[in-house]
């Protein structure tokens, strides 16, 4: 009999690890090829991991609530045949499983927590195995970035399987452990000499600002304490990371949506009858955004250090509310290659499957620009937070009837018009006010010049 290592497969863009939430099979159970064995949760989606082979589950390597790195073994399956020593084909780590449940906001990155009062020890090479523990590539990379040496790393308590250190342990240590260590140091060491201070590495300008202690909260007898669910924690981390990463600026434009409203009211019944799709304002606004991106391609970029990545594809994310009240951002890929009907079908399909927790990992990754429709909740405007690693996001407010001055050949007049605010938040590191302001104005211009005779 041969033993096959079940590998945690690649789960999506930028996903480095996953948490085991439920084993669907027990030790001793027979497994068919392509049968799901375990449920895992990442910072993007919840998924089931299938077995690529038939056999018997003989060992579970990562317990429930344990964290596994992508590409690492999570179980041993006994299969027919001779033992070849190496059990997991390389291709297994590249397969993408079908997810069971969509879980969290698109594109959550680990925020490196800067931190220390005392100078970090020289990091040097970090061993893969030390002090009886295995250190994953992610942990070793974080340790090197934060100046944590081997001896210091060996002292960090690990919450993973067999005491392994996880990224959460590193973050917790940086937030509290090192500070406590500095507090316990002799008073004389608290005031380093000028020569010693000169040896302390300068914090990079792009590093996040160290977190300050949260103010104390008085909990009254009638108060209820509600712990954040996993998804809300991830969203919170993602939002804080975005604000720490990008200097946000928001520009506002009020668009006259009268032509769009009149056209949609006239064609929506026929549109649904002809195409089997409801047409909402979201695909119409998304089409205008795509046209504006083609006019201003430097909005469709990301930042990698000091390099600007100008994206060739226009992939527009759309914030969608889940039944739980949380948000997720599925992505309409290559939106510039779709007609209004194509965008409408993609928007409706993604929104429906988001509500039913049926999104796949690649459907919530790869976005280059994001649209959020705050008007759905009756809000007239908002100041959205950028969805990293993008550099801009637009919020569309509620369409409201209001009096407005209209210029005509016979003179100015006041008329009732359908108005909507567009709020455009952008990363001021690469998008200046002129570009950010012209872009949102161009989106409004495309909406205001809508063709009332447009065919469906």
C-alpha positions in Angstrom: 0.0 0.0 0.0 1.2 3.5 -0.8 0.5 6.7 1.2 -0.7 9.8 -0.5 -0.3 13.2 1.0 -3.5 15.4 0.6 -2.1 18.8 -0.2 -3.9 22.1 0.6 -4.3 23.4 -2.9 -4.0 27.0 -4.2 -7.1 28.8 -3.0 -7.0 32.0 -5.0 -4.8 35.1 -5.6 -2.6 36.1 -2.7 -4.0 33.4 -0.4 -1.1 31.9 1.7 -2.9 29.7 4.2 -6.3 28.4 5.3 -8.0 27.3 8.5 -9.5 23.9 8.8 -13.2 24.3 9.9 -14.6 20.8 9.5 -13.3 17.3 8.5 -16.0 15.6 6.4 -14.2 12.2 6.7 -12.8 10.5 9.8 -9.7 8.3 10.1 -10.5 4.9 8.7 -13.2 6.2 6.2 -12.9 5.1 2.5 -12.7 8.0 0.1 -13.5 8.1 -3.6 -11.6 10.2 -6.1 -12.9 13.8 -6.3 -14.9 13.3 -3.1 -14.7 16.2 -0.6 -12.6 15.4 2.5 -12.4 18.6 4.5 -13.8 22.1 4.7 -11.4 25.0 5.0 -11.8 28.8 5.3 -9.5 31.4 3.9 -9.6 35.2 4.0 -11.6 35.1 0.8 -13.9 32.0 0.6 -14.9 28.9 2.5 -14.2 25.8 0.4 -14.3 22.0 0.3 -11.0 20.2 -0.6 -11.6 17.1 -2.7 -9.2 14.1 -2.8 -7.6 13.5 -6.2 -7.3 9.8 -5.4 -9.3 6.9 -4.0 -8.2 5.3 -0.8 -8.6 5.3 3.0 -8.0 8.2 5.3 -5.3 7.0 7.7 -4.1 10.3 9.3 -5.3 13.8 9.8 -2.3 16.3 10.0 -4.2 19.5 10.8 -7.0 19.5 13.4 -10.1 21.6 13.3 -9.2 25.3 13.8 -5.7 24.5 12.8 -3.9 26.6 10.1 -2.2 25.1 7.1 0.0 26.7 4.5 -1.0 26.4 0.8 1.0 23.5 -0.7 1.5 21.7 2.7 0.0 18.3 3.5 -3.1 18.2 5.6 -3.9 14.5 5.6 -2.5 11.0 4.6 -4.6 8.8 2.4 -3.6 5.1 1.9 -4.0 4.0 -1.7 -3.4 0.8 -3.7 0.1 0.3 -5.0 3.7 0.3 -3.9 5.0 3.0 -1.6 7.1 5.4 -3.7 8.2 7.6 -0.8 7.0 10.9 -2.5 3.2 10.9 -2.3 1.9 14.2 -3.5 2.2 15.2 -7.2 3.2 18.8 -7.7 0.1 19.5 -9.7 -2.1 18.9 -6.7 -1.0 22.2 -5.1 -2.1 24.1 -8.2 -5.7 22.9 -8.4 -8.5 25.2 -7.3 -11.3 23.4 -5.4 -14.9 24.3 -5.9 -15.9 26.4 -2.9 -18.8 25.7 -0.6 -19.4 29.1 0.8 -18.3 32.6 -0.1 -16.8 34.1 3.0 -15.2 37.5 2.9 -14.2 40.7 1.3 -12.1 40.5 -2.0 -8.5 41.0 -1.7 -7.5 40.9 2.2 -3.8 41.4 2.7 -1.9 40.8 6.0 -0.9 44.2 7.4 2.6 44.1 8.7 2.5 45.7 12.2 5.4 48.0 12.8 6.5 48.1 16.2 9.1 48.3 18.7 10.5 50.6 21.3 13.9 48.8 21.4 15.9 48.1 18.3 15.3 44.7 16.8 18.1 42.2 16.8 19.7 41.5 13.4 17.4 39.0 11.7 19.9 36.9 9.8 18.8 33.6 8.1 15.7 32.0 9.7 15.9 28.2 9.8 13.0 26.1 8.5 13.3 23.9 11.5 14.5 25.2 14.9 13.8 24.6 18.5 11.8 21.5 17.6 9.3 23.5 15.4 8.7 24.0 11.7 8.5 27.5 10.4 6.5 28.1 7.2 7.8 30.4 4.4 5.2 33.0 5.4 6.3 33.1 9.0 10.0 33.2 8.0 9.3 36.1 5.6 7.4 38.1 8.3 10.1 37.5 10.8 12.8 38.7 8.4 10.8 41.8 7.5 10.2 42.7 11.2 13.8 42.1 12.2 13.0 39.0 14.3 16.0 36.8 14.7 16.1 33.0 15.1 16.4 33.1 18.9 13.6 35.6 19.3 11.4 33.6 16.9 12.0 30.5 18.9 10.5 32.2 22.0 7.2 33.2 20.4 4.3 31.1 21.6 2.8 29.1 18.7 -1.0 28.5 18.4 -0.7 26.2 15.4 -0.5 22.4 15.3 2.4 21.0 17.5 3.1 24.6 18.7 3.8 26.0 15.3 4.0 29.8 14.9 1.3 31.2 12.6 1.0 34.7 11.1 -1.5 35.6 13.8 1.1 34.7 16.4 3.6 37.0 14.8 1.1 39.9 14.6 0.0 39.3 18.2 3.7 39.3 19.3 4.5 42.5 17.4 1.4 44.2 18.9 2.0 43.2 22.4 4.9 40.8 23.0 7.7 43.1 22.0 6.1 46.1 23.8 6.0 44.1 27.0 9.6 43.0 26.5 10.6 46.6 26.2 8.7 47.6 29.3 10.5 44.9 31.3 14.0 46.1 30.2 16.1 48.0 32.7 15.5 51.7 32.9 19.0 52.5 31.8 18.4 50.8 28.5 15.3 53.0 27.8 17.6 55.9 26.8 20.1 54.6 24.3 23.2 56.6 23.5 23.4 58.5 20.3 25.7 55.9 18.8 23.3 53.1 19.7 20.4 55.0 18.4 22.2 55.5 15.1 22.2 51.7 14.6 18.4 51.4 14.8 17.0 50.9 11.3 14.7 53.7 10.1 11.1 52.7 9.6 10.2 52.8 5.9 8.0 55.6 4.9 5.4 53.1 3.6 5.2 51.1 6.8 1.9 51.3 8.7 1.7 53.6 11.7 2.1 51.5 14.9 -1.2 50.9 16.6 -2.0 52.9 19.7 -3.8 51.4 22.7 -7.5 51.4 22.3 -9.3 53.5 24.9 -11.0 51.6 27.8 -14.7 51.0 27.4 -17.1 50.9 30.3 -19.5 48.0 29.9 -22.8 48.6 31.7 -25.1 46.0 33.2 -27.5 46.3 30.2 -24.8 46.1 27.5 -24.4 43.1 25.3 -21.0 41.9 24.1 -21.1 40.4 20.6 -17.9 38.9 19.2 -17.2 39.6 15.6 -17.6 36.7 13.3 -14.6 35.6 11.2 -15.7 37.5 8.1 -16.3 40.8 10.0 -12.8 40.5 11.5 -11.3 40.1 8.1 -13.3 43.0 6.7 -12.2 45.2 9.7 -8.5 44.2 9.1 -8.9 44.9 5.3 -10.4 48.4 5.9 -7.8 49.4 8.5 -5.0 48.2 6.2 -6.4 50.2 3.3 -6.5 53.4 5.3 -3.0 52.9 6.6 -1.7 52.1 3.1 -3.4 54.7 0.9 -3.8 58.5 1.6 -7.5 58.7 0.7 -9.0 61.7 -1.2 -12.7 61.8 -2.3 -14.1 63.9 -5.1 -17.9 64.4 -5.7 -20.0 65.1 -8.7 -23.8 65.3 -9.0 -24.9 63.6 -12.2 -28.2 64.3 -14.0 -29.7 60.8 -14.4 -33.0 61.9 -16.0 -32.3 60.4 -19.4 -31.1 57.1 -17.9 -34.2 56.9 -15.7 -36.6 57.7 -18.5 -34.9 55.1 -20.8 -34.8 52.4 -18.2 -38.4 52.9 -17.2 -39.4 52.6 -20.9 -37.4 49.5 -21.8 -37.2 47.4 -18.5 -40.3 45.3 -19.2 -39.3 44.6 -22.8 -35.6 44.0 -21.7 -36.6 41.3 -19.3 -39.0 39.7 -21.7 -36.4 39.6 -24.5 -33.3 38.7 -22.5 -34.7 37.1 -19.3 -32.8 39.6 -17.2 -33.8 42.6 -15.0 -31.8 45.7 -15.9 -30.9 47.8 -12.9 -28.8 51.0 -12.7 -25.7 49.1 -11.6 -24.7 47.8 -15.1 -25.5 51.2 -16.6 -23.2 53.0 -14.2 -20.6 50.2 -14.6 -20.6 50.7 -18.4 -20.0 54.5 -17.9 -17.1 53.7 -15.5 -15.5 51.3 -18.1 -15.7 54.0 -20.8 -14.1 56.5 -18.4 -11.3 54.1 -17.5 -10.6 53.8 -21.2 -10.3 57.6 -21.4 -8.1 57.7 -18.2 -6.2 54.4 -18.0 -4.0 55.6 -15.1 -7.0 55.0 -12.8 -6.8 51.3 -13.6 -3.5 50.7 -11.8 -2.0 49.2 -8.7 1.2 50.1 -6.7 4.0 47.6 -6.1 6.5 49.4 -3.9 7.7 52.3 -6.1 6.4 50.7 -9.3 3.0 51.4 -10.9 1.3 48.4 -12.4 -0.9 49.6 -15.3 -3.5 46.8 -15.9 -4.3 45.7 -19.4 -7.7 44.3 -18.4 -10.6 46.3 -16.9 -12.0 44.1 -14.1 -14.7 45.9 -12.2 -15.6 44.7 -8.7 -19.1 45.3 -7.4 -19.7 45.4 -3.6 -22.6 43.1 -2.8 -24.4 42.7 0.5 -24.7 39.2 2.0 -27.7 38.0 4.0 -25.4 38.2 7.1 -25.0 41.9 6.6 -21.4 41.5 5.6 -20.1 42.6 2.2 -18.3 40.7 -0.6 -16.9 42.1 -3.9 -17.4 39.8 -6.9 -15.6 40.9 -10.0 -16.9 41.4 -13.6 -13.8 40.3 -15.6 -12.9 42.1 -18.9 -15.9 44.4 -18.5 -14.6 46.5 -21.5 -15.2 43.5 -23.8 -18.9 43.2 -22.7 -22.0 44.9 -24.1 -24.6 46.4 -21.8 -26.5 43.1 -22.0 -23.3 41.2 -21.1 -22.5 43.4 -18.1 -26.2 43.1 -17.0 -26.0 39.3 -17.1 -22.7 39.2 -15.3 -23.9 41.6 -12.6 -27.1 39.7 -12.0 -25.4 36.3 -11.9 -22.7 37.4 -9.5 -25.1 39.2 -7.2 -27.4 36.2 -7.0 -24.7 33.7 -6.4 -23.1 36.1 -3.8 -26.4 36.0 -1.9 -26.5 32.2 -2.1 -22.9 31.8 -1.1 -22.0 30.2 -4.4 -19.1 32.3 -5.6 -15.8 30.7 -6.7 -12.4 32.0 -5.5 -11.4 33.5 -8.8 -14.7 35.4 -9.0 -13.7 37.6 -6.1 -10.1 38.3 -7.1 -8.3 40.2 -9.8 -10.4 43.4 -9.6 -8.8 46.6 -10.9 -11.5 49.1 -10.0 -14.6 48.9 -7.7 -18.1 50.2 -7.8 -20.3 50.3 -4.7 -23.9 51.3 -4.9 -24.8 53.0 -1.6 -28.0 54.3 -3.1 -29.4 50.7 -2.6 -29.6 51.6 1.1 -31.2 55.1 0.4 -27.9 56.9 1.0 -27.3 60.0 -1.3 -23.5 59.7 -1.1 -20.7 58.1 0.8 -16.9 58.1 1.1 -15.9 54.6 0.2 -12.6 53.0 1.3 -10.3 51.7 -1.5 -10.3 48.0 -2.1 -6.5 47.2 -2.0 -4.4 46.8 -4.1 -6.6 49.0 -6.3 -6.1 52.8 -6.2 -9.7 54.0 -6.7 -13.4 53.2 -5.9 -16.6 54.9 -6.8 -19.8 55.1 -4.7 -23.1 55.7 -6.5 -25.8 57.4 -4.4 -29.6 57.2 -4.5 -31.3 58.8 -7.5 -33.5 61.6 -6.1 -35.9 64.0 -7.8 -35.0 67.6 -7.2 -35.5 71.0 -8.8 -32.6 72.1 -11.1 -31.8 74.9 -13.4 -31.9 73.8 -17.0 -30.3 75.9 -19.8 -32.4 76.1 -23.0 -32.2 78.2 -26.2 -35.1 80.2 -24.9 -33.3 80.8 -21.5 -32.8 79.2 -18.2 -35.7 77.3 -16.5 -36.3 75.3 -13.4 -37.4 71.7 -13.9 -37.7 68.5 -11.8 -34.7 66.3 -12.6 -33.4 62.9 -11.4 -30.1 63.6 -9.7 -27.4 61.2 -8.3 -24.1 61.9 -6.4 -21.0 60.0 -7.5 -18.3 59.8 -4.8 -14.8 58.9 -6.1 -12.2 57.9 -3.5 -8.6 57.5 -4.8 -5.1 56.9 -3.6 -3.3 60.2 -3.6 0.1 58.5 -3.9 -0.6 58.0 -7.7 -3.9 59.7 -8.4 -3.8 63.5 -8.1 -6.9 65.7 -7.6 -7.0 66.6 -11.3 -7.1 63.0 -12.5 -9.4 61.9 -9.8 -11.8 64.8 -10.4 -11.7 64.5 -14.2 -12.4 60.8 -14.0 -15.6 61.1 -11.9 -16.7 64.0 -14.0 -16.3 61.9 -17.2 -18.4 59.1 -15.7 -21.2 61.7 -15.0 -20.9 63.0 -18.6 -21.4 59.5 -20.1 -24.5 59.1 -17.9 -25.9 62.5 -18.7 -25.5 62.0 -22.5 -27.4 58.7 -22.5 -29.2 58.0 -25.8 -32.9 57.9 -25.2 -33.3 55.9 -28.5 -30.7 53.2 -27.6 -31.7 49.8 -28.7 -31.9 46.9 -26.3 
